């Protein structure tokens, strides 16, 4: 308990850059410190499966059942490839953060650009989490405490959760103390999934899910790009990919790839099954948050709301920490802003902005679609592709590559002897070009479809 409340009791010590802090926690050459493959998989799964699960069913309405499955496979392959490519580039450069990776591969300006993207990407994520937390709390309280202000006012419920639970969690600089909640969060998500599956089976005679699947088996519309954007948002964990690699025990690309393949594989299966079952249950009446479609007076539904609320609350600090780190790198440090008081003004300001927009938005699917079509494709596909193209264009020899580093860049990376000699860089370059082109086209068509311009 002391570790959780310590940030509230005293002014936090001055911190270095994100790369310097990672180096302190996980020193180069120390093979005993770091996360295990299982621990990394659990954290990565919780990062993807959670809020990203609930709007998957509505995506099948846009693209048909078969079309949604094909879109899921496409999105999964590209998202997994982008995640692997980030880790591969980190293994070759020694980069510990996305900023450092883009700086050494493309240039310092690219490092600043990725921080801007990461800030707004995680801002949208946090806004989406707040939106869900408001929904979960009011729906749950409508059964547990009917007629109370928490059941009647989404604003009051959201503000209360933000002030008394999320704010203390957001003050944490080291999220190690929250790792036990990763497994708890996954268990909570699993309960909600089991309820959705059971309810679809139990109400099959009344709601005819198989007929819904048959009626919506296949059609082609431009809305399929909205489906892909939603799926991209569900698979989005790429903003933390360099950190996952830096924190991995006995880090190597092989171990990193094992974590990625297991996590993305499990997520793909769960997203697909949950999406098809959820859409089959509601058909064209499916909502952006599928749990909104159930009877709020049902005890299993109320438990599902509370389980997803718990899972969302404890995944919020992961995105918020990334957003705060980008803000600090973009604003606080360049302007020389340092905290001279025990009041965490940056945390308060960013959390207030998240709470305001989270209350203002009522449909997470819209938030997630716009994020996936713009920032999502950039962070997941375009930037990883550009990073590898930048690295491979500077020569296959490590020493030749290091000559392009500035002194500032060298301080941001770990020493490594890896190079590209005797590897199939031509194939990876081709895949990198595919990622960049597909990312641009997906984003454009998703936005055109959403705003009904095509």
C-alpha positions in Angstrom: 0.0 0.0 0.0 2.9 2.3 0.8 4.1 2.0 -2.8 0.8 3.0 -4.2 0.3 6.1 -1.9 3.9 7.3 -1.8 3.5 9.6 -4.8 0.7 11.4 -3.0 2.8 12.2 0.1 5.8 13.9 -1.2 7.2 15.8 -4.2 8.5 13.3 -6.8 12.3 13.3 -7.4 13.6 14.9 -10.6 13.4 12.4 -13.5 15.6 12.0 -16.5 14.4 11.3 -20.1 12.3 8.2 -20.8 15.4 6.5 -22.2 17.5 7.4 -19.1 14.8 6.0 -16.8 14.5 2.8 -18.7 18.3 2.4 -18.5 18.2 2.9 -14.8 15.6 0.2 -14.3 17.0 -2.2 -16.8 20.8 -1.7 -17.1 22.5 -2.9 -20.3 24.0 -6.3 -19.8 21.9 -7.2 -16.8 20.2 -10.5 -17.8 18.4 -10.9 -14.4 16.2 -7.8 -14.5 13.2 -7.4 -16.8 9.9 -9.0 -17.6 9.4 -12.6 -18.5 7.8 -13.7 -21.7 4.6 -14.7 -19.9 4.4 -11.4 -18.0 5.0 -9.5 -21.2 2.2 -11.5 -23.0 -0.2 -10.8 -20.1 0.5 -7.1 -20.1 0.3 -6.9 -23.9 -2.9 -8.8 -24.0 -4.5 -6.6 -21.4 -3.3 -3.6 -23.4 -5.2 -4.8 -26.5 -8.1 -6.9 -25.2 -10.4 -4.8 -23.0 -11.9 -1.5 -24.3 -10.9 -2.6 -27.8 -13.0 -5.7 -27.5 -16.4 -4.1 -27.0 -16.8 -2.3 -30.3 -15.6 -5.2 -32.5 -19.2 -6.5 -33.1 -20.3 -3.2 -34.6 -17.5 -3.5 -37.1 -19.1 -6.6 -38.6 -22.2 -4.6 -39.4 -20.1 -2.4 -41.7 -18.4 -5.2 -43.6 -20.6 -8.3 -43.4 -19.6 -11.5 -41.5 -17.2 -12.9 -44.0 -15.9 -9.5 -44.9 -15.3 -8.8 -41.3 -13.3 -12.0 -40.8 -11.2 -11.2 -43.9 -10.6 -7.7 -42.6 -9.7 -9.1 -39.2 -7.1 -11.3 -40.8 -5.7 -8.5 -42.8 -5.5 -6.1 -39.9 -4.0 -8.8 -37.6 -1.2 -9.7 -40.1 -0.3 -6.0 -40.7 -0.5 -5.1 -37.0 1.6 -8.0 -36.0 4.1 -7.2 -38.8 4.3 -3.6 -37.7 4.8 -4.6 -34.0 7.5 -7.1 -35.0 9.2 -4.5 -37.2 9.4 -2.0 -34.4 11.1 -4.7 -32.2 13.4 -5.7 -35.0 14.5 -2.1 -35.5 15.1 -1.7 -31.7 17.3 -4.8 -31.7 19.4 -3.4 -34.5 19.7 0.2 -33.1 19.6 -0.3 -29.4 16.7 2.2 -29.1 14.7 2.1 -25.9 11.8 4.4 -27.0 9.8 5.1 -30.1 11.3 8.6 -30.1 14.8 7.3 -30.0 14.1 4.8 -32.7 12.7 7.4 -35.1 15.5 9.8 -34.3 18.3 7.4 -35.1 16.6 5.9 -38.1 15.1 8.9 -39.9 16.2 12.0 -38.0 15.6 14.2 -35.0 12.6 15.8 -36.6 11.0 12.3 -36.9 11.6 11.8 -33.2 9.6 14.9 -32.4 6.9 14.0 -34.9 6.4 10.6 -33.3 6.0 12.2 -29.9 3.3 14.4 -31.3 1.5 11.4 -32.7 2.0 9.4 -29.5 0.6 12.2 -27.4 -2.6 12.5 -29.4 -3.0 8.8 -30.0 -2.8 8.1 -26.2 -5.0 11.1 -25.5 -7.7 9.6 -27.7 -7.2 6.2 -25.9 -7.6 7.8 -22.5 -10.6 9.7 -23.7 -12.1 6.4 -24.9 -11.3 4.8 -21.6 -13.1 7.6 -19.7 -16.1 7.3 -21.9 -16.3 3.6 -21.2 -15.8 4.1 -17.5 -18.7 6.5 -17.4 -20.9 4.0 -19.2 -19.8 1.1 -17.0 -20.3 3.0 -13.8 -23.8 4.4 -14.5 -25.0 1.0 -15.9 -23.6 -0.9 -13.0 -25.0 1.5 -10.4 -28.5 1.5 -12.1 -28.8 -2.1 -10.8 -26.7 -1.9 -7.6 -27.9 1.5 -6.5 -31.0 2.4 -8.6 -32.1 6.0 -8.3 -28.8 7.1 -6.9 -26.9 10.1 -8.4 -24.3 7.6 -9.7 -27.0 5.8 -11.7 -28.7 8.9 -12.9 -25.7 11.2 -13.7 -23.0 10.0 -16.0 -21.0 13.1 -15.3 -21.0 12.7 -11.5 -20.2 9.0 -11.8 -17.3 9.7 -14.1 -15.8 12.6 -12.1 -16.0 10.6 -8.9 -14.1 7.6 -10.4 -11.5 10.0 -12.0 -10.9 11.9 -8.8 -10.8 9.1 -6.3 -9.4 6.2 -8.3 -7.8 7.2 -11.6 -6.0 10.3 -10.3 -4.0 8.4 -7.7 -3.2 5.7 -10.2 -2.1 8.3 -12.7 0.4 9.8 -10.2 2.3 6.5 -10.3 5.6 6.8 -12.2 6.5 3.1 -11.9 3.6 0.8 -12.9 5.3 -2.3 -11.6 3.0 -2.3 -8.5 0.0 -2.6 -10.9 1.3 -5.8 -12.7 -0.7 -8.1 -10.5 -3.9 -6.4 -11.7 -3.0 -7.4 -15.3 -4.2 -11.0 -14.6 -7.2 -9.7 -12.6 -8.1 -7.5 -15.6 -7.9 -10.4 -18.0 -10.1 -12.5 -15.7 -12.7 -9.7 -15.6 -12.6 -9.5 -19.4 -13.0 -13.2 -19.6 -16.1 -13.2 -17.4 -17.7 -10.6 -19.7 -16.9 -12.6 -22.8 -18.4 -15.7 -21.3 -21.6 -13.9 -20.5 -21.9 -12.6 -24.1 -21.3 -16.1 -25.5 -23.8 -17.7 -23.0 -26.5 -15.0 -23.5 -26.3 -15.4 -27.3 -26.8 -19.2 -27.0 -29.5 -18.9 -24.3 -31.6 -16.4 -26.3 -31.0 -18.1 -29.7 -34.6 -19.1 -30.2 -35.8 -15.5 -29.7 -33.0 -13.6 -31.4 -32.1 -16.1 -34.2 -28.3 -15.4 -34.4 -27.8 -18.0 -37.1 -30.4 -16.2 -39.3 -28.6 -12.9 -38.7 -25.3 -14.5 -39.8 -27.0 -15.9 -42.9 -28.6 -12.5 -43.8 -25.4 -10.6 -43.3 -22.9 -13.2 -44.6 -21.4 -11.2 -47.5 -21.8 -7.8 -49.0 -19.3 -5.2 -50.1 -19.5 -1.5 -49.0 -17.0 1.3 -48.6 -17.8 1.0 -44.9 -15.4 -1.9 -44.8 -12.6 0.7 -44.3 -14.4 1.8 -41.1 -14.2 -1.9 -40.0 -10.5 -2.0 -40.7 -9.9 1.2 -38.8 -11.8 -0.2 -35.8 -9.8 -3.4 -35.9 -6.6 -1.4 -36.1 -7.6 0.5 -33.0 -8.2 -2.8 -31.2 -4.7 -4.1 -32.1 -3.0 -0.9 -31.2 -0.3 -1.5 -28.6 2.5 -0.3 -30.9 3.1 3.0 -29.0 4.6 0.9 -26.2 6.4 -1.6 -28.4 10.0 -0.2 -27.8 9.3 -0.2 -24.1 8.1 -3.8 -24.2 11.4 -4.7 -25.9 13.5 -2.6 -23.5 11.9 -4.2 -20.4 12.2 -7.8 -21.7 14.4 -10.0 -19.6 17.4 -11.3 -21.7 16.2 -9.1 -24.5 16.5 -10.4 -28.0 14.3 -10.1 -31.1 13.5 -13.9 -30.9 12.1 -13.6 -27.4 10.2 -10.4 -28.3 8.8 -12.1 -31.4 7.5 -15.0 -29.2 5.6 -12.4 -27.0 4.2 -10.7 -30.1 3.0 -13.8 -31.9 1.3 -15.3 -28.9 -0.4 -12.1 -27.9 -1.6 -11.0 -31.3 -2.6 -14.6 -32.1 -4.8 -14.9 -29.0 -6.2 -11.5 -29.6 -7.1 -12.2 -33.2 -9.1 -15.4 -32.2 -10.8 -13.7 -29.3 -11.7 -10.5 -31.4 -13.1 -12.6 -34.2 -15.2 -15.0 -32.1 -16.5 -12.2 -29.9 -17.2 -9.9 -32.8 -19.2 -12.6 -34.8 -21.2 -13.7 -31.7 -21.9 -10.2 -30.6 -23.1 -9.1 -34.1 -25.1 -12.3 -34.5 -26.9 -11.6 -31.2 -27.9 -8.0 -32.1 -27.7 -7.7 -35.9 -28.3 -4.2 -37.2 -29.2 -3.0 -33.7 -25.6 -3.7 -32.4 -24.2 -0.7 -30.6 -20.7 0.8 -30.5 -20.3 -0.6 -27.0 -22.0 -4.0 -27.1 -22.7 -4.1 -23.4 -25.1 -1.2 -23.8 -27.5 -3.5 -25.6 -28.3 -5.8 -22.7 -30.9 -5.4 -19.9 -29.3 -3.3 -17.2 -31.5 -4.9 -14.5 -29.9 -8.3 -15.1 -27.4 -9.3 -12.4 -25.0 -11.0 -14.9 -25.1 -7.8 -17.0 -24.3 -5.7 -14.0 -21.4 -7.9 -13.1 -20.1 -7.7 -16.7 -20.3 -3.9 -16.5 -18.3 -3.9 -13.2 -15.8 -6.4 -14.5 -15.1 -4.3 -17.6 -15.0 -1.2 -15.4 -12.2 -2.7 -13.3 -10.3 -3.9 -16.4 -10.5 -0.4 -18.0 -9.5 1.5 -14.9 -6.3 -0.5 -14.5 -5.3 -0.2 -18.1 -5.8 3.5 -18.1 -2.5 4.3 -16.4 -0.5 2.6 -19.2 -1.8 4.9 -21.9 -1.8 7.9 -19.6 1.9 7.4 -18.7 2.8 7.3 -22.4 0.8 10.5 -23.0 2.4 12.3 -20.1 5.9 11.2 -21.2 5.3 12.6 -24.7 3.9 15.9 -23.3 7.0 16.2 -21.1 9.3 15.6 -24.0 7.4 18.1 -26.3 6.5 20.9 -23.9 8.0 20.7 -20.4 11.6 19.9 -21.1 12.1 22.2 -24.2 10.5 25.1 -22.2 12.5 24.3 -19.1 9.4 23.8 -17.0 10.1 22.0 -13.8 7.8 21.3 -10.9 8.6 23.6 -8.0 5.7 22.3 -5.9 4.3 19.0 -4.7 1.2 19.6 -6.8 1.5 17.6 -10.1 0.1 20.2 -12.4 0.9 18.3 -15.6 -0.9 15.2 -14.4 -3.9 17.3 -13.2 -4.2 19.2 -16.5 -3.9 16.2 -18.8 -6.3 14.1 -16.7 -8.8 17.0 -16.7 -8.7 17.2 -20.5 -9.2 13.4 -20.7 -12.2 13.6 -18.3 -13.8 16.5 -20.1 -13.7 14.9 -23.6 -14.5 11.5 -22.1 -17.7 12.9 -20.7 -18.5 14.8 -23.9 -18.2 11.7 -26.1 -20.8 9.0 -25.7 -19.8 6.6 -28.4 -16.4 5.0 -28.1 -16.6 3.5 -31.6 -16.4 7.0 -33.2 -13.4 8.0 -31.1 -11.7 4.7 -31.9 -12.5 4.9 -35.6 -11.0 8.4 -36.1 -7.9 7.5 -34.0 -7.4 4.2 -35.9 -7.8 6.0 -39.3 -5.2 8.7 -38.6 -2.8 8.2 -35.7 -3.3 4.4 -35.5 -2.1 3.7 -39.1 0.8 6.1 -38.6 2.1 4.5 -35.5 1.3 0.9 -36.4 2.3 0.9 -40.1 3.8 4.1 -41.6 6.4 4.9 -38.9 7.7 1.4 -38.5 8.1 1.1 -42.2 9.9 4.4 -42.5 12.1 3.4 -39.5 13.4 0.3 -41.2 13.8 2.0 -44.6 15.8 4.7 -42.9 18.1 2.2 -41.0 18.7 -0.1 -44.0 19.5 2.8 -46.3 22.4 3.8 -44.0 24.4 0.6 -44.7 24.5 -2.9 -43.4 27.5 -2.5 -41.1 27.0 -1.3 -37.5 30.0 0.9 -37.4 29.0 2.7 -40.6 25.6 3.2 -39.2 26.9 4.7 -35.9 28.8 7.3 -37.8 25.4 8.9 -38.6 24.6 9.3 -34.9 24.9 12.6 -33.1 26.1 12.7 -29.5 22.5 13.2 -28.4 21.4 10.1 -30.3 24.2 8.0 -28.8 22.9 8.8 -25.3 19.4 7.5 -26.2 20.4 4.0 -27.3 21.9 0.9 -25.8 25.2 -0.5 -27.3 24.6 -3.4 -29.7 26.8 -5.2 -32.1 24.0 -6.4 -34.4 23.9 -5.4 -38.1 22.1 -6.4 -41.2 24.8 -8.5 -42.8 23.7 -12.0 -44.1 20.0 -11.1 -43.6 17.2 -10.8 -46.1 16.8 -7.1 -45.8 15.3 -6.9 -49.3 12.2 -8.8 -48.2 11.9 -6.6 -45.1 12.3 -3.5 -47.2 9.5 -4.6 -49.5 7.3 -5.3 -46.5 8.1 -1.9 -45.1 7.0 -0.2 -48.3 3.8 -2.3 -48.2 3.1 -1.1 -44.6 3.6 2.6 -45.5 1.4 2.4 -48.6 -1.3 0.3 -47.0 -1.3 2.6 -43.9 -1.8 5.7 -46.0 -4.6 4.2 -48.1 -6.4 2.7 -45.1 -6.5 6.0 -43.3 -7.7 8.0 -46.3 -10.5 5.6 -47.2 -11.7 5.1 -43.6 -12.1 8.8 -43.1 -13.8 9.3 -46.5 -16.2 6.5 -45.6 -16.9 7.8 -42.1 -17.7 11.3 -43.3 -19.8 9.8 -46.2 -17.6 11.4 -48.9 -17.6 8.1 -50.9 
